[in-house]
Amino acid sequence: MTDTLPDARGRFGAFGGQYVPEVLMPALAQLEDAYREARAGGMFQITLDALLRDYAGRPTPLYLASRLTEHLGGARIYLKREDLAHTGAHKINNALGQGLLAKRMGKPRVVAETGAGQHGVAAATVCAMLGLECVVYMGQEDIRRQALNVFRMRLLGAEVRPVDSGSRTLKDAINEAIRDWVTNVESTHYLLGSVVGPHPYPMMVRDFQSVIGAEARQQLLEAEGRLPDYAVACVGGGSNAIGLFHPLYADDSVRFIGVEAAGKGLSSGHHAASLAAGRPGVLHGAMSYLLQDDAGQVSEAHSISAGLDYPGVGPEHAFYKESGRAQYVAVTDEQALQGFTLLCETEGIIPALESAHAIYHAAELAKRLSQDAIVLVCLSGRGDKDIDIVADALGERSS
Amino acid sequence: MSRIDDTFARLRAERRTGLVAFLTVGHPSVEDTLRLVPALIEGGADIVELGVPFSDPLAEGPSIQRSSHQALLQGVTPGVCLEVAGKLRAQGVTVPLIFMGYYNPLLAYGLEDFCHDAAQVGADGLIVVDLPPEESHPLRDACHRNGLDLIYLLAPTSTDERIELVAGLASGFVYCVSVTGVTGAREELPKALSSFVNRVRAHTALPIAVGFGISKPKHFRAVGRIAEAAVIGSAIVDEIDRSDPSQTVGKVKRYAEVVTGRRRAAR
């Protein structure tokens, strides 16, 4: 059972740890203490549960996608509707938890990184609601392709700071957020958006996101009287996937499939499939799988989906991969677009491009399974933010 | 005695503050590094840190980020950095040479292999910015098997328990980061610097070098009153970036002379 993981040193087997400059070590210790204290006491959880219900709209529905299921002719596909949570993605679950923790630690200022903008919007939202100052670092390239979310963050009172270094995407936004945190650590909490980074982030973000899997497990038992055969989720950093998988960890009959972004194809070199095509290394404070060259320089990732465009992955996923508990596959930009339009046309749901990767793989899987089988998919976010990208991509293909 | 121990013993005997000079290998080119290191030493550097560039230098401010990026564009790898150290020794450089960088390139090279090769080319130690004491044991073991010092960093936020932890592991010297922040030249040194250094001093007999934010002669003198050496990096990188390429060697030498007080500033 991974309830015992990470260990005292923040490790999931060989992965995880705390590879950060010394200046941050006391802040990580303070954060871990505050988190454990908050979890142990009653009030924090009561406040968080109330906000998840009244503010974020939880529990999110579990929806049997019957037309999609019929269309594919195989296993029944259930969608865990994180797209219906406030702000339109699962990111709010973690942002609420960490926002409350920042308040509890007496830190008036929050920094966050964002790729697609979903975590940035969730952080800005929670900061507005809790009265915290919010600065969001976002790569220049992502600001260009996710303009709607940039505007949302600004409306919510956050300052969006463009990051012009490196590949100008999520990885570089995390570098800048860490630099800000290093500089302002006394007053500032780093509201990291995924199950990456140094301990205790992978554990803490996992715990906050586990509401996804815990609800889905209960809802599916009520609907079907049994657990799914497969649980499928997209993996960038991997927070929605861990949130779905972790509460099902001990249910051995449930097979986990994490879907990474294969970009233009694994052989093209332009992809973001750290688990499928990377090797272990250290980035952003943790040992995990990493896209890197022979000299240990981190490679630039590529995905049509800004939220998956990250060369690393959470250490717990690396552990699941090594132990064989989960299987990791990769889906290309092209296939994700097919998943995107498939869900639009069969179910009237516009998924985020990130989630569309999981939809595509789940559809391929369901086709090959019998009608008795059940595939549970995390629909991690809604796709309004991606309309321009999809329009461009589909336009390019038809021309 | 190691070259690092020797150097600090001599500094003590001469009642001088040491200059630990940093530059990034391959900034602006590998050939320049081979000329700039001797120039820094002529100008007064007692120890040289050779920056091993990394794609994601998250403790660095704009200057060293830029120099790292430029070095990577030149194809500088840990292997190239080892070669550069070897060539510097062949040119007659005798001061301690310390590699400074991030953990992943060392992991990719192989910790034992890197330490072995570093010792072979005549390097004296390593500083790894993103490797706190808790994670340092594999590299520390590899360093010690090969006669290298692993230099630990402490920060103003380090608790007494953490200072004690580092004091129990450190050799060579202890690197005190002057500010809670990233590297980069600053106008003033923080007011609490001496109390921080004194706090460290209470736990270790090792020499202390203070770095981050130091650029001016008055900073160097102020650090000299509380520590054995001052580390200067970004200011040297800035000097290199500012200079006309034909004059960089002279400018960098002059900068070292001025900052250490061997020569009065002409401007």
Interface residues (C-beta under 8 A of the other chain):
Chain A: R9 G17 Q18 Y19 V20 P21 E22 V23 L24 M25 P26 A27 S165 G166 K171 D172 N175 I178 R179 V182 T183 N184 V185 E186 G281 V282 L283 H284 G285 L290 Q292 D294 A295 G296 Q297 V298
Chain B: F54 S55 D56 P57 L58 A59 G61 Q65 H69 L72 T77 P78 G79 Y102 Y103 N104 P105 L106 L107 A108 Y109 V129 D130 L131 P132 E134 E135 Y152 L153 L154 A155 P156 T157 S158 T159 R162 V166 V177 T180 G181 V182
